[in-house]
Amino acid sequence: MTQPTGTDQQAEEKQKFTGMRPTEPPPAGSDALEVTTHYLSHFRKEYTRTRELMKKKARRTTVGIAALNGLIAMLGVAVAAWRDYAAWLGLASTGVAGVIGVITAWSGLMRHHELWQQRSLILAELQRIIRNAERREAAGDDRQLIAQEAMELLDATLSQDASNWGSLSRTPLTGTQYQPLPAPAERPQE
């Protein structure tokens, strides 16, 4: 795997992609545990990135709304102090209130605070799966069994995340229950 160039990193930083990035295929010749580890690492990285992004947006929204509310309070005091400019100060106060309304609506639509919390929970679960798989591998457990169980836990975690997102976004993801394909040995022969 190649390291991104400076130009690639700059383009990536400018884009600030907020969704989950697609997974690269695992390296050729990987065994089941290496494939599982590849996917676990990818999702841990993506959930860490999106968690930090949502945290930053939630913080900026909260602080921004608080600062603008403080500005409205200051404009109210200014109206009392400078009655000659009361109309203009009232107009400015109304404009600031409008901006607060837009930011609040945007925050309610995007749900940054809730996504930050959800990403934190999913990240903790992914880290638990990774720690458990690493411990079991170090203990000498069967690599195939570790891979199978870790992949099942990963699938369940991602499915739960999709379900949680559906309830957060007020658009339930009905009919999208993920059903993993059976392993080749478990599939009926045709």
Backbone as a printed PyTorch tensor [residue, N CA C, xyz], in Angstrom:
tensor([[[  0.8480,  -1.1770,   0.0000],
         [  0.0000,   0.0000,   0.0000],
         [  0.8890,   1.2340,   0.0000]],

        [[  0.5900,   2.2020,  -0.8640],
         [  1.4270,   3.3890,  -0.9800],
         [  0.9590,   4.4760,  -0.0370]],

        [[  1.8920,   5.2930,   0.3820],
         [  1.5790,   6.4240,   1.2370],
         [  1.0280,   7.5600,   0.3790]],

        [[  0.0080,   8.2850,   0.8780],
         [ -0.5170,   9.3980,   0.1060],
         [  0.5160,  10.5210,   0.0080]],

        [[  0.5420,  11.1770,  -1.1380],
         [  1.4640,  12.2830,  -1.3340],
         [  0.9140,  13.5150,  -0.6340]],

        [[  1.7410,  14.5520,  -0.5580],
         [  1.3100,  15.8010,   0.0590],
         [  0.0890,  16.3830,  -0.6290]],

        [[  0.0570,  16.2830,  -1.9650],
         [ -1.0830,  16.7910,  -2.7270],
         [ -2.3440,  16.0100,  -2.3910]],

        [[ -2.2130,  14.6750,  -2.2790],
         [ -3.3570,  13.8370,  -1.9180],
         [ -3.8880,  14.2030,  -0.5410]],

        [[ -2.9780,  14.4280,   0.4060],
         [ -3.3860,  14.7730,   1.7610],
         [ -4.0770,  16.1270,   1.7960]],

        [[ -3.5620,  17.0920,   1.0210],
         [ -4.1940,  18.4070,   0.9730],
         [ -5.5850,  18.3150,   0.3780]],

        [[ -5.7400,  17.5490,  -0.6880],
         [ -7.0520,  17.3870,  -1.3150],
         [ -8.0150,  16.7220,  -0.3430]],

        [[ -7.5140,  15.7320,   0.3980],
         [ -8.3510,  15.0340,   1.3700],
         [ -8.7850,  15.9810,   2.4860]],

        [[ -7.8580,  16.8210,   2.9690],
         [ -8.1920,  17.7540,   4.0390],
         [ -9.1980,  18.7910,   3.5620]],

        [[ -9.0770,  19.2470,   2.3210],
         [-10.0120,  20.2300,   1.7910],
         [-11.3980,  19.6370,   1.6400]],

        [[-11.4730,  18.3640,   1.2700],
         [-12.7630,  17.7440,   1.0140],
         [-13.5480,  17.5350,   2.2990]],

        [[-12.9010,  17.1530,   3.4010],
         [-13.5620,  16.8870,   4.6840],
         [-14.7620,  15.9690,   4.5090]],

        [[-14.5380,  14.8650,   3.8660],
         [-15.5930,  13.8910,   3.6180],
         [-16.1320,  13.4010,   4.9470]],

        [[-17.4390,  13.5360,   5.1640],
         [-18.0090,  13.1940,   6.4580],
         [-18.5610,  11.7810,   6.5150]],

        [[-18.7250,  11.1400,   5.3820],
         [-19.2580,   9.7870,   5.3700],
         [-18.1660,   8.7470,   5.5200]],

        [[-18.5840,   7.5070,   5.4970],
         [-17.6320,   6.4060,   5.5960],
         [-16.9940,   6.1840,   4.2310]],

        [[-15.6950,   6.0850,   4.2160],
         [-14.9820,   5.8400,   2.9680],
         [-15.0480,   4.3560,   2.6330]],

        [[-15.0510,   4.0290,   1.3400],
         [-15.0960,   2.6110,   0.9650],
         [-13.8290,   1.8870,   1.4000]],

        [[-13.9690,   0.6110,   1.6250],
         [-12.8580,  -0.2160,   2.0710],
         [-12.0490,  -0.6890,   0.8790]],

        [[-10.7540,  -0.6100,   1.0080],
         [ -9.8710,  -1.1940,  -0.0030],
         [ -9.8990,  -2.7130,   0.1770]],

        [[ -9.7160,  -3.4540,  -0.9010],
         [ -9.6730,  -4.9140,  -0.7490],
         [ -8.4700,  -5.3320,   0.1070]],

        [[ -8.6110,  -6.4320,   0.8250],
         [ -7.4690,  -6.9030,   1.6210],
         [ -6.3440,  -7.3590,   0.7050]],

        [[ -5.1290,  -7.3990,   1.2070],
         [ -4.0060,  -7.8450,   0.3860],
         [ -4.2340,  -9.2720,  -0.1370]],

        [[ -3.7830,  -9.5090,  -1.3340],
         [ -3.9270, -10.8380,  -1.9400],
         [ -3.1780, -11.8670,  -1.0960]],

        [[ -3.7540, -13.0310,  -0.9950],
         [ -3.1210, -14.1210,  -0.2600],
         [ -3.3240, -14.0570,   1.2420]],

        [[ -4.1760, -13.1620,   1.7170],
         [ -4.4240, -13.0470,   3.1550],
         [ -5.2720, -14.2130,   3.6320]],

        [[ -4.9760, -14.6800,   4.8570],
         [ -5.8410, -15.7060,   5.4300],
         [ -7.0660, -15.0280,   6.0540]],

        [[ -7.9630, -15.8100,   6.5870],
         [ -9.2370, -15.2760,   7.1000],
         [ -9.0230, -14.2490,   8.2050]],

        [[ -8.0850, -14.5120,   9.1160],
         [ -7.8540, -13.5710,  10.2130],
         [ -7.2330, -12.2760,   9.7000]],

        [[ -6.3500, -12.3640,   8.7370],
         [ -5.7600, -11.1550,   8.1590],
         [ -6.8130, -10.3190,   7.4320]],

        [[ -7.7440, -10.9800,   6.7460],
         [ -8.8420, -10.2630,   6.0780],
         [ -9.7190,  -9.5750,   7.1220]],

        [[-10.0720, -10.2910,   8.1680],
         [-10.9020,  -9.7280,   9.2280],
         [-10.2030,  -8.5510,   9.8860]],

        [[ -8.9200,  -8.7120,  10.1820],
         [ -8.1360,  -7.6320,  10.7850],
         [ -8.0800,  -6.4180,   9.8680]],

        [[ -7.9670,  -6.6580,   8.5640],
         [ -7.9530,  -5.5720,   7.5780],
         [ -9.2430,  -4.7460,   7.6840]],

        [[-10.3730,  -5.4270,   7.7150],
         [-11.6550,  -4.7210,   7.7920],
         [-11.8510,  -4.0540,   9.1460]],

        [[-11.4760,  -4.7160,  10.2180],
         [-11.5850,  -4.1080,  11.5460],
         [-10.7350,  -2.8400,  11.6310]],

        [[ -9.5270,  -2.8930,  11.0940],
         [ -8.6450,  -1.7190,  11.1150],
         [ -9.2330,  -0.5780,  10.2950]],

        [[ -9.7750,  -0.9230,   9.1330],
         [-10.3800,   0.1070,   8.2840],
         [-11.5290,   0.8050,   9.0160]],

        [[-12.4340,   0.0260,   9.5920],
         [-13.5840,   0.6340,  10.2450],
         [-13.1870,   1.3800,  11.5170]],

        [[-12.1810,   0.8980,  12.2300],
         [-11.7060,   1.6530,  13.4000],
         [-11.1690,   3.0090,  12.9600]],

        [[-10.4020,   3.0310,  11.8890],
         [ -9.8620,   4.2910,  11.3690],
         [-10.9880,   5.2260,  10.9230]],

        [[-11.9660,   4.6970,  10.2000],
         [-13.0660,   5.5190,   9.7020],
         [-13.9480,   6.0420,  10.8300]],

        [[-14.2450,   5.2070,  11.8070],
         [-15.0730,   5.6670,  12.9180],
         [-14.3240,   6.6770,  13.7790]],

        [[-13.0170,   6.5230,  13.9050],
         [-12.2220,   7.5110,  14.6320],
         [-12.2710,   8.8500,  13.8990]],

        [[-12.0870,   8.8210,  12.5790],
         [-12.0970,  10.0380,  11.7770],
         [-13.4620,  10.7250,  11.8260]],

        [[-14.5310,   9.9700,  11.6090],
         [-15.8590,  10.5940,  11.5900],
         [-16.2830,  11.0330,  12.9870]],

        [[-15.8430,  10.3220,  14.0120],
         [-16.1550,  10.7320,  15.3870],
         [-15.5350,  12.0900,  15.6760]],

        [[-14.2600,  12.2510,  15.3320],
         [-13.5830,  13.5250,  15.5670],
         [-14.2270,  14.6510,  14.7680]],

        [[-14.6190,  14.3770,  13.5480],
         [-15.2620,  15.3830,  12.7150],
         [-16.6170,  15.7950,  13.3060]],

        [[-17.4040,  14.8140,  13.7340],
         [-18.7080,  15.1320,  14.3340],
         [-18.5370,  15.8750,  15.6590]],

        [[-17.5330,  15.5010,  16.4280],
         [-17.2620,  16.1850,  17.6940],
         [-16.9220,  17.6480,  17.4380]],

        [[-16.0750,  17.8840,  16.4400],
         [-15.6820,  19.2490,  16.0950],
         [-16.9000,  20.0650,  15.6380]],

        [[-17.7410,  19.4740,  14.8070],
         [-18.9210,  20.1960,  14.3230],
         [-19.9170,  20.4610,  15.4500]],

        [[-20.0980,  19.4930,  16.3340],
         [-21.0100,  19.6840,  17.4710],
         [-20.4910,  20.7920,  18.3790]],

        [[-19.1970,  20.7890,  18.6440],
         [-18.6020,  21.8090,  19.5050],
         [-18.7370,  23.1940,  18.8710]],

        [[-18.4150,  23.2940,  17.5810],
         [-18.5070,  24.5940,  16.9080],
         [-19.9380,  25.1120,  16.8730]],

        [[-20.8900,  24.2320,  16.6460],
         [-22.2940,  24.6450,  16.6130],
         [-22.7330,  25.1440,  17.9750]],

        [[-22.4190,  24.4120,  19.0240],
         [-22.8210,  24.7960,  20.3820],
         [-22.1810,  26.1130,  20.7870]],

        [[-20.8870,  26.2420,  20.5590],
         [-20.1780,  27.4710,  20.9350],
         [-20.6510,  28.6410,  20.0720]],

        [[-20.8760,  28.3860,  18.7870],
         [-21.3480,  29.4470,  17.8980],
         [-22.7070,  29.9860,  18.3090]],

        [[-23.6320,  29.0960,  18.6290],
         [-24.9660,  29.5230,  19.0630],
         [-24.8690,  30.2990,  20.3740]],

        [[-24.0380,  29.8390,  21.2960],
         [-23.8800,  30.5480,  22.5760],
         [-23.2900,  31.9410,  22.3560]],

        [[-22.3030,  32.0410,  21.4720],
         [-21.6890,  33.3450,  21.1870],
         [-22.6950,  34.2930,  20.5390]],

        [[-23.4770,  33.7900,  19.6140],
         [-24.4740,  34.6390,  18.9540],
         [-25.5760,  35.0650,  19.9260]],

        [[-25.9500,  34.1850,  20.8510],
         [-26.9110,  34.5840,  21.8860],
         [-26.3310,  35.6910,  22.7640]],

        [[-25.0460,  35.5980,  23.0560],
         [-24.3690,  36.6630,  23.8140],
         [-24.3690,  37.9730,  23.0410]],

        [[-24.2060,  37.9000,  21.7330],
         [-24.2350,  39.1000,  20.8950],
         [-25.6210,  39.7500,  20.9270]],

        [[-26.6660,  38.9320,  20.9050],
         [-28.0240,  39.4810,  21.0020],
         [-28.2000,  40.2100,  22.3360]],

        [[-27.6880,  39.6360,  23.4050],
         [-27.7810,  40.2890,  24.7210],
         [-27.0350,  41.6280,  24.7100]],

        [[-25.8690,  41.6430,  24.0880],
         [-25.1020,  42.8880,  24.0080],
         [-25.8360,  43.9290,  23.1690]],

        [[-26.4710,  43.5060,  22.1020],
         [-27.2480,  44.4350,  21.2800],
         [-28.4240,  44.9990,  22.0730]],

        [[-29.0230,  44.1880,  22.9220],
         [-30.1030,  44.6780,  23.7890],
         [-29.6220,  45.7620,  24.7270]],

        [[-28.4410,  45.5810,  25.2850],
         [-27.8550,  46.6050,  26.1600],
         [-27.5380,  47.8600,  25.3480]],

        [[-27.0280,  47.6650,  24.1370],
         [-26.6900,  48.8020,  23.2810],
         [-27.9280,  49.6180,  22.9240]],

        [[-29.0520,  48.9560,  22.7380],
         [-30.2990,  49.6760,  22.4500],
         [-30.6370,  50.6090,  23.6140]],

        [[-30.4720,  50.1190,  24.8320],
         [-30.7650,  50.9440,  26.0070],
         [-29.7790,  52.1070,  26.1190]],

        [[-28.5300,  51.8930,  25.7340],
         [-27.5030,  52.9270,  25.8680],
         [-27.5760,  53.9460,  24.7340]],

        [[-27.8970,  53.5330,  23.5450],
         [-27.9000,  54.4180,  22.3790],
         [-29.2690,  54.3960,  21.7080]],

        [[-30.1930,  55.0620,  22.2800],
         [-31.5690,  55.0810,  21.7890],
         [-31.6640,  55.6160,  20.3530]],

        [[-30.7550,  56.4710,  19.9570],
         [-30.8020,  57.0170,  18.6000],
         [-30.5830,  55.9320,  17.5460]],

        [[-29.9010,  54.8680,  17.9200],
         [-29.6050,  53.7830,  16.9810],
         [-30.4560,  52.5400,  17.2390]],

        [[-31.4970,  52.6890,  18.0110],
         [-32.3150,  51.5480,  18.4260],
         [-32.8640,  50.7640,  17.2370]],

        [[-33.3000,  51.4590,  16.2020],
         [-33.8560,  50.7510,  15.0380],
         [-32.7900,  49.8830,  14.3640]],

        [[-31.6110,  50.4410,  14.1770],
         [-30.5360,  49.6820,  13.5220],
         [-30.0530,  48.5360,  14.4090]],

        [[-29.9370,  48.8040,  15.6860],
         [-29.5100,  47.7520,  16.6080],
         [-30.5690,  46.6470,  16.7000]],

        [[-31.8380,  47.0380,  16.6620],
         [-32.9170,  46.0430,  16.6520],
         [-32.8770,  45.1990,  15.3880]],

        [[-32.5910,  45.8530,  14.2510],
         [-32.4610,  45.1240,  12.9800],
         [-31.2830,  44.1480,  13.0410]],

        [[-30.1640,  44.5960,  13.5960],
         [-28.9940,  43.7210,  13.7300],
         [-29.3130,  42.5440,  14.6450]],

        [[-30.0190,  42.8200,  15.7360],
         [-30.4000,  41.7610,  16.6720],
         [-31.2960,  40.7270,  15.9890]],

        [[-32.2150,  41.2040,  15.1640],
         [-33.1040,  40.2950,  14.4340],
         [-32.3120,  39.4470,  13.4410]],

        [[-31.3430,  40.0680,  12.7780],
         [-30.4870,  39.3210,  11.8450],
         [-29.6990,  38.2290,  12.5450]],

        [[-29.1510,  38.5610,  13.7060],
         [-28.3950,  37.5660,  14.4800],
         [-29.3170,  36.4310,  14.9150]],

        [[-30.5220,  36.7710,  15.3320],
         [-31.4950,  35.7400,  15.7300],
         [-31.8290,  34.8330,  14.5490]],

        [[-31.9150,  35.4170,  13.3560],
         [-32.1490,  34.6080,  12.1560],
         [-31.0100,  33.6500,  11.8840]],

        [[-29.7790,  34.1180,  12.0520],
         [-28.6080,  33.2480,  11.8610],
         [-28.6370,  32.1120,  12.8750]],

        [[-28.9930,  32.4250,  14.1150],
         [-29.1000,  31.3810,  15.1470],
         [-30.1410,  30.3460,  14.7380]],

        [[-31.2560,  30.8120,  14.2040],
         [-32.2970,  29.8830,  13.7560],
         [-31.8120,  28.9590,  12.6560]],

        [[-31.0470,  29.4980,  11.7130],
         [-30.5160,  28.6760,  10.6200],
         [-29.5200,  27.6560,  11.1570]],

        [[-28.6140,  28.0960,  12.0210],
         [-27.6170,  27.1720,  12.5870],
         [-28.3000,  26.0790,  13.4070]],

        [[-29.3010,  26.4500,  14.1790],
         [-30.0250,  25.4750,  14.9950],
         [-30.7450,  24.4580,  14.1180]],

        [[-31.3710,  24.9340,  13.0440],
         [-32.0550,  24.0100,  12.1230],
         [-31.0500,  23.0730,  11.4560]],

        [[-29.9170,  23.6110,  11.0310],
         [-28.8830,  22.7980,  10.3970],
         [-28.3630,  21.7520,  11.3810]],

        [[-28.1340,  22.1690,  12.6130],
         [-27.6480,  21.2420,  13.6320],
         [-28.6710,  20.1490,  13.9130]],

        [[-29.9460,  20.5240,  13.9550],
         [-31.0010,  19.5300,  14.1630],
         [-31.1060,  18.5590,  13.0090]],

        [[-30.8730,  19.0520,  11.8040],
         [-30.9290,  18.1840,  10.6280],
         [-29.7370,  17.2310,  10.5780]],

        [[-28.5550,  17.7480,  10.8140],
         [-27.3400,  16.9470,  10.6730],
         [-27.0610,  16.0750,  11.8950]],

        [[-27.5660,  16.4510,  13.0420],
         [-27.4330,  15.6450,  14.2630],
         [-25.9780,  15.3450,  14.6440]],

        [[-25.1250,  16.3590,  14.5900],
         [-23.7070,  16.1480,  14.8730],
         [-23.4600,  15.6250,  16.2810]],

        [[-24.1610,  16.1740,  17.2690],
         [-23.9390,  15.7430,  18.6510],
         [-24.2970,  14.2690,  18.8270]],

        [[-25.4470,  13.8670,  18.2820],
         [-25.8750,  12.4760,  18.3950],
         [-24.9450,  11.5460,  17.6260]],

        [[-24.5040,  11.9960,  16.4340],
         [-23.5760,  11.1700,  15.6610],
         [-22.2400,  11.0150,  16.3800]],

        [[-21.7830,  12.0670,  17.0270],
         [-20.5360,  11.9990,  17.7960],
         [-20.6690,  10.9340,  18.8800]],

        [[-21.7960,  10.9420,  19.6040],
         [-22.0100,   9.9430,  20.6440],
         [-22.1120,   8.5370,  20.0540]],

        [[-22.8450,   8.4090,  18.9570],
         [-23.0070,   7.0960,  18.3320],
         [-21.6730,   6.5680,  17.8190]],

        [[-20.9000,   7.4260,  17.1730],
         [-19.5850,   7.0070,  16.6770],
         [-18.6780,   6.5940,  17.8300]],

        [[-18.7880,   7.2650,  18.9530],
         [-17.9850,   6.8980,  20.1290],
         [-18.3360,   5.5030,  20.6130]],

        [[-19.6290,   5.1900,  20.6630],
         [-20.0570,   3.8600,  21.1080],
         [-19.6060,   2.7740,  20.1340]],

        [[-19.7640,   3.0200,  18.8470],
         [-19.3610,   2.0280,  17.8480],
         [-17.8490,   1.8420,  17.8730]],

        [[-17.1050,   2.9280,  18.0150],
         [-15.6490,   2.8390,  18.0880],
         [-15.2190,   2.0110,  19.2940]],

        [[-15.8590,   2.2090,  20.4250],
         [-15.5360,   1.4160,  21.6210],
         [-15.8030,  -0.0660,  21.3640]],

        [[-16.8900,  -0.3750,  20.6740],
         [-17.2020,  -1.7710,  20.3640],
         [-16.1790,  -2.3560,  19.3960]],

        [[-15.7780,  -1.5890,  18.3860],
         [-14.7600,  -2.0760,  17.4470],
         [-13.4390,  -2.3360,  18.1680]],

        [[-13.0710,  -1.4560,  19.0640],
         [-11.8260,  -1.6500,  19.8190],
         [-11.9130,  -2.8920,  20.6990]],

        [[-13.0880,  -3.1500,  21.2610],
         [-13.2700,  -4.3580,  22.0700],
         [-13.1060,  -5.6030,  21.2190]],

        [[-13.6840,  -5.6010,  20.0150],
         [-13.5610,  -6.7520,  19.1040],
         [-12.1020,  -6.9700,  18.7440]],

        [[-11.3860,  -5.8990,  18.4200],
         [ -9.9730,  -6.0070,  18.0380],
         [ -9.1420,  -6.5340,  19.1990]],

        [[ -9.3500,  -5.9800,  20.3960],
         [ -8.5920,  -6.4500,  21.5660],
         [ -8.8270,  -7.9260,  21.8180]],

        [[-10.0860,  -8.3510,  21.7270],
         [-10.4290,  -9.7430,  21.9680],
         [ -9.7800, -10.6560,  20.9150]],

        [[ -9.8210, -10.2520,  19.6550],
         [ -9.2030, -11.0610,  18.5940],
         [ -7.6910, -11.1550,  18.7990]],

        [[ -7.0580, -10.0420,  19.1610],
         [ -5.6080, -10.0500,  19.4020],
         [ -5.2440, -10.9310,  20.5850]],

        [[ -6.0370, -10.8540,  21.6510],
         [ -5.7760, -11.6800,  22.8300],
         [ -5.9040, -13.1590,  22.4920]],

        [[ -6.9720, -13.4930,  21.7520],
         [ -7.2020, -14.8910,  21.4000],
         [ -6.1110, -15.4100,  20.4590]],

        [[ -5.6580, -14.5620,  19.5490],
         [ -4.5760, -14.9880,  18.6500],
         [ -3.2920, -15.2300,  19.4440]],

        [[ -2.9900, -14.3380,  20.3870],
         [ -1.7970, -14.4970,  21.2190],
         [ -1.8960, -15.7520,  22.0890]],

        [[ -3.1160, -16.1280,  22.4660],
         [ -3.3210, -17.3240,  23.2870],
         [ -3.2560, -18.6060,  22.4650]],

        [[ -3.1700, -18.4660,  21.1430],
         [ -3.0470, -19.6410,  20.2890],
         [ -4.3610, -20.2420,  19.8320]],

        [[ -5.4700, -19.5120,  19.9650],
         [ -6.7630, -20.0140,  19.4880],
         [ -6.7250, -20.1810,  17.9640]],

        [[ -7.6390, -20.9730,  17.4710],
         [ -7.7400, -21.2410,  16.0350],
         [ -8.0110, -19.9410,  15.2750]],

        [[ -7.1420, -19.6280,  14.3050],
         [ -7.2480, -18.3810,  13.5400],
         [ -8.5590, -18.2970,  12.7490]],

        [[ -9.0000, -19.4190,  12.2040],
         [-10.2410, -19.4200,  11.4310],
         [-11.4340, -19.0820,  12.3300]],

        [[-11.4500, -19.6690,  13.5080],
         [-12.5460, -19.4300,  14.4460],
         [-12.5340, -17.9830,  14.9420]],

        [[-11.3440, -17.4760,  15.2470],
         [-11.2260, -16.0660,  15.6680],
         [-11.7670, -15.1630,  14.5670]],

        [[-11.3520, -15.4260,  13.3310],
         [-11.7720, -14.6090,  12.1940],
         [-13.2840, -14.6560,  12.0150]],

        [[-13.8370, -15.8410,  12.0830],
         [-15.2850, -15.9960,  11.8880],
         [-16.0610, -15.2300,  12.9530]],

        [[-15.6900, -15.4140,  14.2080],
         [-16.4170, -14.7590,  15.2930],
         [-16.2230, -13.2460,  15.2690]],

        [[-15.0030, -12.7950,  14.9720],
         [-14.7590, -11.3490,  14.9020],
         [-15.5240, -10.7220,  13.7420]],

        [[-15.5900, -11.4070,  12.5970],
         [-16.3290, -10.8730,  11.4500],
         [-17.8300, -10.8250,  11.7480]],

        [[-18.3320, -11.8290,  12.4530],
         [-19.7470, -11.8080,  12.8390],
         [-20.0450, -10.6440,  13.7750]],

        [[-19.1370, -10.3970,  14.7150],
         [-19.3160,  -9.2590,  15.6210],
         [-19.2160,  -7.9320,  14.8670]],

        [[-18.2900,  -7.8430,  13.9150],
         [-18.1700,  -6.6360,  13.0920],
         [-19.4520,  -6.4030,  12.3030]],

        [[-19.9590,  -7.4480,  11.6550],
         [-21.2030,  -7.3190,  10.8860],
         [-22.3610,  -6.8780,  11.7690]],

        [[-22.4630,  -7.4600,  12.9650],
         [-23.5460,  -7.0880,  13.8790],
         [-23.3990,  -5.6360,  14.3350]],

        [[-22.1720,  -5.2150,  14.5850],
         [-21.9150,  -3.8380,  15.0200],
         [-22.2690,  -2.8440,  13.9250]],

        [[-21.8650,  -3.1440,  12.6850],
         [-22.1800,  -2.2500,  11.5640],
         [-23.6790,  -2.2190,  11.2880]],

        [[-24.3240,  -3.3540,  11.4170],
         [-25.7700,  -3.4130,  11.2300],
         [-26.4800,  -2.5940,  12.3020]],

        [[-26.0230,  -2.7020,  13.5310],
         [-26.6000,  -1.9160,  14.6240],
         [-26.3820,  -0.4300,  14.3830]],

        [[-25.2120,  -0.0620,  13.8750],
         [-24.9290,   1.3370,  13.5800],
         [-25.8900,   1.8660,  12.5140]],

        [[-26.1190,   1.0840,  11.4750],
         [-27.0580,   1.4990,  10.4210],
         [-28.4650,   1.6580,  10.9880]],

        [[-28.8540,   0.7470,  11.8380],
         [-30.1720,   0.8250,  12.4620],
         [-30.2760,   2.0580,  13.3540]],

        [[-29.2410,   2.3220,  14.1290],
         [-29.2250,   3.5030,  14.9950],
         [-29.2670,   4.7810,  14.1740]],

        [[-28.5300,   4.7930,  13.0610],
         [-28.5380,   5.9810,  12.2000],
         [-29.9370,   6.2160,  11.6440]],

        [[-30.6320,   5.1400,  11.2860],
         [-31.9930,   5.2780,  10.7840],
         [-32.9010,   5.9320,  11.8060]],

        [[-32.7390,   5.5780,  13.0660],
         [-33.5870,   6.1920,  14.0920],
         [-33.1580,   7.6300,  14.3780]],

        [[-31.8570,   7.9170,  14.2690],
         [-31.3870,   9.2890,  14.4690],
         [-31.8680,  10.2180,  13.3670]],

        [[-31.8110,   9.7180,  12.1330],
         [-32.1650,  10.5670,  10.9930],
         [-33.6620,  10.6030,  10.7540]],

        [[-34.4050,   9.9000,  11.5900],
         [-35.8700,   9.8350,  11.4710],
         [-36.3120,   9.1690,  10.1790]],

        [[-35.4310,   8.3750,   9.6090],
         [-35.7930,   7.6130,   8.4080],
         [-35.3880,   6.1670,   8.6400]],

        [[-36.2290,   5.3970,   9.3010],
         [-35.8760,   4.0120,   9.5960],
         [-35.4900,   3.2520,   8.3350]],

        [[-34.4720,   2.4680,   8.4720],
         [-33.9760,   1.6810,   7.3460],
         [-34.7110,   0.3420,   7.3400]],

        [[-35.9640,   0.3670,   6.9220],
         [-36.7530,  -0.8570,   6.9140],
         [-36.3600,  -1.7330,   5.7480]],

        [[-36.4180,  -3.0040,   5.9840],
         [-36.1270,  -3.9600,   4.9150],
         [-34.6670,  -4.0510,   4.5530]],

        [[-33.7740,  -3.5210,   5.3800],
         [-32.3590,  -3.5710,   5.0510],
         [-31.5750,  -4.4190,   6.0380]],

        [[-32.2210,  -5.3870,   6.6200],
         [-31.5100,  -6.2560,   7.5430],
         [-30.3990,  -6.9830,   6.7900]],

        [[-29.2150,  -6.8800,   7.3200],
         [-28.0550,  -7.4990,   6.6840],
         [-28.0380,  -8.9790,   7.0130]],

        [[-27.9960,  -9.7850,   5.9830],
         [-27.8810, -11.2310,   6.1640],
         [-26.5750, -11.6760,   5.5170]],

        [[-25.5720, -12.0190,   6.3260],
         [-24.2970, -12.4200,   5.7460],
         [-24.4580, -13.7030,   4.9360]],

        [[-23.6650, -13.7840,   3.8860],
         [-23.6680, -15.0020,   3.0830],
         [-23.0140, -16.1190,   3.8790]],

        [[-23.5090, -17.3410,   3.7380],
         [-22.8460, -18.4400,   4.4330],
         [-21.4710, -18.6840,   3.8160]],

        [[-20.5890, -19.2060,   4.6280],
         [-19.2440, -19.5430,   4.1500],
         [-19.3680, -20.5860,   3.0430]],

        [[-18.4110, -20.6490,   2.1280],
         [-18.5110, -21.6000,   1.0190],
         [-18.7830, -23.0300,   1.4670]],

        [[-18.2220, -23.4550,   2.5840],
         [-18.4340, -24.8180,   3.0540],
         [-19.8640, -25.0340,   3.5260]],

        [[-20.5610, -23.9390,   3.9230],
         [-21.9140, -24.0580,   4.4410],
         [-22.9710, -23.9210,   3.3660]],

        [[-22.6010, -23.4810,   2.1630],
         [-23.5690, -23.2770,   1.0910],
         [-23.9860, -24.6170,   0.4950]],

        [[-25.2640, -24.7220,   0.1510],
         [-25.7100, -25.9800,  -0.4580],
         [-25.0730, -26.1450,  -1.8470]],

        [[-24.6890, -27.3560,  -2.1500],
         [-24.0730, -27.6380,  -3.4340],
         [-25.1570, -27.7410,  -4.5070]],

        [[-24.9210, -27.1250,  -5.6510],
         [-25.9040, -27.1240,  -6.7370],
         [-25.5280, -28.0920,  -7.8110]]])
